[in-house]
Amino acid sequence: MIRDVTPSDCAAIRQVVRHAFGQDDEANLVEQLRADGDDLAELVAASEIAIQAHILYSLLTIVRGGKTLRAAALAPVSVLPAFQKGGLGGELIRAGNARCAELGCVAIIVLGHAEYYPRFGFSPALAESLQAPFSGPHFMALEIEPGALAGGGKVEYAKAFGI
């Protein structure tokens, strides 16, 4: 079952993220984004007894020509190792992308596996016009509003990313 995060989920989410990545950095990022109020959409895949996977989208802006576009940064997607390669990550991405569209985002940006994210519509070519601290095949974008990224712009991540 895919559902919104509740406050009582936070401790379990920390453990899911920690186990998925084998370190605390991503779990710390999730908690800082929440603390700063920069979490835009946060979902979990849960059974009746436990959380198996988590996804967080944070506020991201794209600035061009004095105009600010509302977008989202997808990071992280975490699936407990025992449940990886079973489709939970994909379910969360599809649900989260739909939520970002409902929230009025024109695009979603991700820095991730070049072979994985294109199956959900993310493209390095769409991100090429953006000024960001990242570039290359792992820096990808998905337009929710067609043509939204055609004019390029400067990407501004939430402060928790430290960039």
Backbone as a ProteinNet text record, in pm:
[ID]
protein_1_A
[PRIMARY]
MIRDVTPSDCAAIRQVVRHAFGQDDEANLVEQLRADGDDLAELVAASEIAIQAHILYSLLTIVRGGKTLRAAALAPVSVLPAFQKGGLGGELIRAGNARCAELGCVAIIVLGHAEYYPRFGFSPALAESLQAPFSGPHFMALEIEPGALAGGGKVEYAKAFGI
[TERTIARY]
83.1	0	88.4	62.5	133.4	47	110.7	35.2	126	61.8	136.1	204.7	314.7	386.8	307	308.9	250.7	364.8	346	453	503.4	415.9	459	548	560.1	643.4	791.1	823.6	957.2	1071.8	1058.2	1165.5	1186.8	1077.2	1088.1	1147.3	1109.1	1163.8	1314	1361	1506	1575.9	1519	1580.8	1574.8	1464.3	1452	1558.9	1569.9	1666.6	1808.4	1836.5	1969.3	2007.4	1914.9	1943.6	1953.4	1872.8	1876	2009.8	2066.2	2190.5	2313.9	2296	2408.5	2485.1	2421.2	2483.7	2374.3	2412.6	2315.8	2295.3	2380	2374.6	2236.8	2177.7	2048.8	1937.2	1945.2	1845.8	1855.7	1977.6	1996.5	1938.7	1957.4	1902.9	1749.9	1686.2	1539.8	1492.7	1558.1	1516.8	1540.1	1649.8	1676.2	1577	1543.9	1444.2	1310.3	1271.4	1147.5	1156.7	1267.5	1285.2	1281.5	1335.4	1339.2	1206.2	1114.8	987.2	998.4	1102.9	1124.7	1077.2	1014.5	959	828.7	820.5	704.4	605.2	656.9	574.5	657.6	596.4	667.7	571.2	610.5	524.9	601	525.9	584.7	507.3	577	513.4	515.6	397.5	389.3	295.8	333.1	242.5	163.4	87.1	10.7	102	224.8	312.1	438.1	477.1	604.5	613.3	697.9	730.8	843.1	823.9	921.5	1001.5	943.5	1010	959.9	1038.8	1010.3	1060.2	991.1	1035.7	1007.9	1097.7	1079.4	1108.2	1021.9	1041.7	1052	1151	1167	1146.3	1119.8	1101.1	1228.4	1211.9	1323.1	1268.7	1347.8	1303.9	1397.9	1343.1	1420.2	1396	1504.3	1494.2	1546.5	1465.9	1511.3	1439.7	1518.3	1462.6	1373.8	1409.4	1329.5	1204.2	1184.1	1067.3	1112.1	1031	1062.4	961	1011.6	926.6	927.8	810.8	799.7	829.2	928	966.2	993.9	1037.3	1067	1198.4	1267.6	1386	1346.1	1370	1340	1465.7	1460.5	1574.5	1542.8	1562.3	1599.7	1478.7	1504.5	1412.7	1482.5	1415.7	1478.1	1388.2	1445.5	1372.2	1458.2	1398.3	1473.2	1534.1	1658	1724.3	1642.3	1568.8	1489.5	1377	1339.5	1228.6	1274.2	1404.6	1454.7	1433.3	1419.4	1396.4	1258.9	1167	1031.5	927.9	972.3	880.8	832.8	868.9	822.5	876.3	1002.6	1061	986.4	956.8	882.7	742.7	675	541.2	547.1	647.7	662.2	693.4	778.7	813	689.9	613.9	493.2	393.4	371.3	278.5	331.3	460.7	520	520.3	548.6	544.5	402.8	303.9	164.8	131	179.6	154.4	217.9	340.2	406.7	326.5	268.2	183	61.7	-0.6	-115.4	-78.1	46.8	94.1	141.8	128.4	160.6	305.4	381.7	520.9	523.1	615.5	626.9	728.9	816.5	920.3	970.3	1038.4	1103.7	1246.9	1340.3	1482	1532.2	1618	1677.1	1823.6	1904.7	2042.6	2046.3	2052.8	2039.3	2090.6	2056.3	2103.7	2051.1	2145	2111.8	2030.3	2036.1	1960.3	1822.6	1803.5	1679.7	1573.9	1609.9	1510.6	1448.1	1515.7	1448.9	1320.6	1308.3	1182.9	1061.5	1086.8	977.9	966.8	1035.9	1026.2	1136	1229.2	1339.3	1441	1498.4	1589.6	1706	1829.5	1943.2	1934.7	1876.9	1865.6	1778.4	1672.1	1585.8	1656.9	1754.3	1825.8	1943.3	1982	2100.9	2091.1	1972.9	1957.6	1962.3	1967.6	1963.1	2103	2116	2240.6	2229.1	2316	2310.2	2449.6	2467.4	2598.9	2629.8	2535.1	2552.1	2531.1	2588.5	2563.7	2595.7	2568.4	2599.5	2479.1	2502.3	2391.9	2313	2367.8	2297.5	2209.3	2224.5	2143.2	2029.3	1906.2	1793	1673.5	1587.2	1465.6	1346.3	1231.4	1103.2	1014.3	963.7	871.3	729.7	666.6	525.4	444.3	491.5	430.8	518.7	468.7	550.4	612.6	742.6	815.3	862.5	832.9	867.7	1017.2	1099.9	1244.8	1313.5	1237.1	1295.3	1375.1	1335.4	1406	1521.9	1551.9	1661.4	1633	1739	1726.1	1824	1832.6	1923.6	1845.5	1896	1833.2	1876.5	1778.5	1807.2	1746.2	1835.5	1794.1	1764.4	1690.9	1667.3	1801.4	1809.9	1937.7	1996	1913.7	1964.2	2062.8	2054.2	2147.1	2287.2	2298	2429.9	2495.2	2415	2471.3	2405.8
-117.5	0	125	216	344.3	446.1	519.2	618.3	734.3	842.1	956.5	919	985.6	968.1	1033.7	970.2	1028.9	1053.6	1142.8	1169.2	1043.9	948.4	826.3	736.5	767	687.5	726.1	841.6	899.9	811.3	747.3	661	541.4	481.5	367	410	528.3	578.2	594.6	648.8	663.9	528.8	423.7	291.5	236.8	257.9	212.7	280.9	411.9	487.4	444	431.1	389.5	252.2	157.8	22.5	19.5	99.3	100.9	153.6	252.4	313.6	268.2	198.7	149.9	259.3	373.5	486	581.7	682.9	777.3	903	930	1057.9	1087.7	992.7	1015.6	1029.7	952.2	964.2	1101.4	1150	1284.3	1389.9	1371.2	1464.3	1468.5	1353.9	1347.3	1425.8	1402.2	1469.3	1619.6	1661.6	1805.4	1872.6	1807.5	1863.7	1882.8	1783.1	1795.3	1910.5	1916.2	2019.7	2159.7	2173.8	2304	2338.9	2243.1	2266.6	2260.7	2195.6	2187.9	2055.9	1970	1846.6	1880.3	1838.5	1870.2	1754.2	1635.7	1514.5	1401.3	1326.4	1216.6	1100.2	985.9	868.1	745.9	646.1	518	405.3	293.4	167.2	85.9	45.7	-21.7	-141	-242.5	-354.9	-322.9	-418.1	-396.8	-385.4	-437	-439.2	-354.6	-314.8	-243	-157.9	-55.8	26.5	-43.3	-59.4	-130.2	-37.6	80.5	172.7	314.4	411	553.3	637	748.3	844	985.1	1075.9	1215.2	1304.3	1402.4	1507.7	1637.7	1718.1	1846.2	1960.7	2076.5	2195.9	2228.3	2264.7	2304.7	2415.5	2517.9	2624.4	2632.8	2677.4	2704.4	2851.4	2927.6	3071.8	3105.9	3181.2	3229.6	3359.6	3455.6	3583.5	3649.1	3639.8	3701.2	3623.8	3509.8	3427.4	3302	3260.2	3140.9	3032.3	2916.6	2801.7	2705.3	2655.4	2558.3	2419.6	2355.2	2221.1	2138	2014.6	1924.4	1853	1822.6	1737.1	1601.9	1495.3	1361.1	1308.3	1288.4	1232	1227	1115.8	985.8	894.2	786.4	673.5	560.6	504.9	402.7	281.1	165	39	-54.3	-113.1	-209.3	-315.3	-355.7	-452.9	-578.2	-630.3	-752.3	-732.3	-605.5	-576.7	-511.4	-493.5	-431.7	-523	-461.7	-530	-596.1	-548.7	-602.7	-503.5	-385.3	-287.7	-178.6	-186.3	-84.6	54.5	61.9	191.6	254.1	176.1	225.6	272.2	196.1	237.2	371.3	387.6	514.1	629.3	605.7	711.4	753.8	658.2	693.2	770.8	724.7	793.6	931.6	940.1	1068.4	1167.7	1122.3	1211.3	1265.7	1179.4	1224	1326.4	1305	1400.8	1535.2	1534.8	1661.1	1736.3	1662.6	1726.4	1790.5	1720.3	1774.8	1901.3	1907.3	2021.3	2138.5	2125.7	2236.5	2248.1	2142.9	2145.6	2134.9	2209.2	2202.5	2098.1	2056.9	1959.6	1893.2	1779.8	1708.5	1681.2	1703.4	1683	1568.3	1484.2	1375.2	1359.5	1323.1	1282.7	1135.4	1048.6	905.9	817	690.2	588.2	614	628.2	662	553.3	430.6	322	304.3	355.4	331.5	439.4	564.1	671.6	701.5	675.8	700.4	619.5	505.8	428.9	500.6	606.6	686.8	822.5	837	959.7	1061.2	1031.8	1124.5	1117.1	1232.9	1240.8	1334.9	1290.8	1381.9	1496	1470.2	1573.7	1689.8	1659.7	1766.1	1851.2	1793.2	1866	1947.3	1924.6	1991.6	2143	2198.1	2343.5	2410.4	2330	2384.2	2412.5	2522.9	2555.6	2493.8	2397.2	2324.4	2277.6	2238.5	2187.5	2049.9	1992.4	1859.5	1866.1	1770.4	1755.1	1610.8	1575.7	1441	1349	1220.5	1125.6	1094.6	1127.6	1098.8	1214.9	1331.8	1448.7	1453.5	1428.3	1411	1495.2	1520.7	1597.6	1528.5	1555.9	1511.6	1634.9	1664.8	1777.9	1729.7	1794.6	1769.4	1858.8	1981.7	2076	2074.4	2021.8	2012.5	2147.1	2144	2263.3	2350.8	2312.3	2395.5	2422.2	2329.6	2344.4	2395.4	2419.9	2462.6	2591.6	2678.3	2805.1	2798.2	2678	2662.8	2731.9	2766.8	2835.5	2781.5	2850.8	2813.4	2733	2615.5	2527.1	2567.7	2581.5	2613.4	2505.4	2425.1	2318.3	2373	2296.5	2329.7	2335.1	2416.3	2438	2312.6	2213.6	2090.8	2016	2040.2	1974.4	2032.6	2152.6	2214.7	2257.8	2286.7	2328.7	2457.1
0	0	0	-90.6	-96.4	-21.7	70.9	147.1	187.3	232.5	283.9	415.2	441	566.6	679.4	795.5	915.9	1014.8	1110.7	1207.8	1279.6	1302.2	1372.1	1285.5	1156.2	1064.9	1069.1	1123.9	1106.3	1154.4	1269.4	1319.2	1226	1180.6	1089.6	956	908.7	782.5	793.3	904.1	922.3	905.5	962.1	952.5	809.7	741.7	602.3	517	529.4	448.6	484.6	612.3	658.3	601.5	608.7	558.3	405.9	338.5	192	140.7	209.3	162.9	239.6	351.5	429.2	501.9	522.8	593.2	638.9	716.4	771.7	688.4	590.5	518	459.3	389.7	325.4	429.2	538.4	645.9	711.2	729.9	785.4	691.7	561.2	462.5	471.2	479.3	489.7	612.3	724.8	848.2	841.2	777.4	766.4	671.3	560.9	469.4	540.4	619.6	697.8	797	872.2	975	915	793.5	726.4	658.7	653	585.3	434.7	384.3	239.9	178.9	259	204.7	133	10.6	-73.6	-75.2	-97	-99.1	-40.6	48.6	113.6	127.9	71.2	67.6	116.5	162	198.1	131.4	113.1	76.5	205	250.8	380.5	374.1	449.3	470.4	596.9	644.4	766.6	888.4	876.7	994.4	982.8	862.4	852.4	726.4	734.5	618.8	543.4	414.4	332.3	242.1	211.1	118.8	143.8	99.2	125.6	8.5	-16.7	-118.2	-66.9	-99.2	-61.5	-181.2	-202	-300.4	-222	-253.8	-185.8	-283.3	-225.1	-306.4	-382.9	-506.2	-592.4	-681.4	-700.5	-790.4	-908.9	-1018.5	-1139.6	-1170.9	-1171.1	-1191.5	-1329.6	-1404.1	-1534.3	-1566.6	-1608.8	-1650.8	-1547	-1421.2	-1316.3	-1278.6	-1340.7	-1312.3	-1237.2	-1140.3	-1062.5	-1094.8	-1135.2	-1164.9	-1046.6	-1010.2	-900.3	-955.3	-894.4	-936.1	-810.7	-830.9	-720	-745.7	-637	-642.8	-584.6	-657.3	-610.2	-542.7	-412.9	-340.3	-192.5	-134.2	-190.5	-212.2	-285.5	-294.1	-219.1	-120.9	-35.6	-25.1	-49.9	-36.6	47.5	149.7	230.6	139.6	165.5	77.6	47.9	144.8	123.2	21.8	-3.7	-94.5	-224.5	-241.9	-363.5	-482.8	-598.1	-725.3	-732.9	-648	-649.4	-698.5	-741.2	-797.4	-702.8	-574.5	-479.8	-512.6	-549.6	-585.9	-702.3	-802.5	-918.6	-883.1	-796.3	-752.2	-681	-594.8	-522.8	-617.8	-716	-811.5	-891	-940.2	-1016.3	-929.3	-807.3	-716.8	-678.6	-652.1	-615.1	-729.1	-849.4	-965.8	-985.9	-969	-982.2	-874.5	-752.8	-644.6	-676.3	-729.8	-766.4	-872.2	-966.4	-1067.4	-1000.8	-907	-834.1	-757.1	-710.7	-631.1	-716.7	-848.4	-937.2	-979.6	-964.8	-1011.5	-1163.1	-1225.4	-1371.2	-1415.1	-1320.3	-1353.5	-1226	-1244.8	-1135.2	-1180	-1087.9	-1115.6	-1028.3	-1083.7	-1006.9	-1046.2	-949.9	-973.3	-935.4	-1035.6	-1005.1	-1115.6	-1104.9	-1198.3	-1339.1	-1432.3	-1570.8	-1640.9	-1591.6	-1654.4	-1590.1	-1468.8	-1395	-1417.9	-1397.6	-1399.8	-1536.5	-1648.3	-1777.3	-1797.2	-1730.1	-1746.4	-1688.9	-1611.5	-1554.5	-1623.1	-1736.7	-1815.3	-1790.5	-1700.6	-1674	-1787.1	-1819.9	-1933.1	-1904	-1931.8	-1918.4	-2020.3	-2136.6	-2239.8	-2191.1	-2117.7	-2065.6	-1960.5	-1892.7	-1787.8	-1841.8	-1965.8	-2021.1	-2022.3	-2035.1	-2042.9	-1905.8	-1800.3	-1665.3	-1611.1	-1538.9	-1469.1	-1330.3	-1303.1	-1176.3	-1139.8	-1014.3	-973.9	-1032.5	-1105.5	-1163.5	-1314	-1383.8	-1526.4	-1562.5	-1683.6	-1729.3	-1726.9	-1754.7	-1772.3	-1645.1	-1528	-1402.5	-1357.2	-1419.5	-1387.9	-1488	-1440.2	-1530.3	-1487.4	-1581.4	-1555.2	-1619.1	-1562.2	-1614.6	-1620.1	-1737.3	-1749.4	-1719.1	-1624	-1598.3	-1691.2	-1703.8	-1798.2	-1924	-2035	-2155.6	-2194.3	-2222.9	-2263.2	-2148.2	-2024.8	-1908.9	-1896.6	-1942.1	-1925.8	-2052.4	-2155.9	-2283.4	-2270.8	-2181.4	-2162.7	-2065.8	-2013.4	-1918.5	-1787.9	-1717.3	-1589.8	-1488	-1377.1	-1268.5	-1164.6	-1131.4	-1035.1	-895	-805.1	-665.5	-577.4	-517.1	-427.5	-288.6	-209.5	-69.4	3.2	107.9	175.3	237.9	271.3	331.3	241.8	111.3	18.5	26.7	80.9	98	-31.5	-134	-262.4	-310.3
[MASK]
+++++++++++++++++++++++++++++++++++++++++++++++++++++++++++++++++++++++++++++++++++++++++++++++++++++++++++++++++++++++++++++++++++++++++++++++++++++++++++++++++++

